[in-house]
């Protein structure tokens, strides 16, 4: 199970050749997880302190956060299509 987890993480942060690390993926994925976690924690703290949740404000902020993450995902997608292929994947 641990080996599977390591393989998934390794394949997720390396380029097509499996040897070079992609800095956008290495920084982007943990940043995205942290950003969503902090945003949700802030919403929970706000709910506890105020006793209610402003859904319009929450939805607007979360939409902006997802838009930023979409830009990161689009950058990763474009980069993966333009990076050189390894010798194993060439036809």
Secondary structure, DSSP 8 states (H G I E B T S, - for coil): -HHHHHHHHHHHHB-TTSSSB-HHHHHHHHHHHHHHHHHHHHHHHHHHHHSS--HHHHHHHHHHHHHHHHHHHHHHHHHHHHS---TTT--
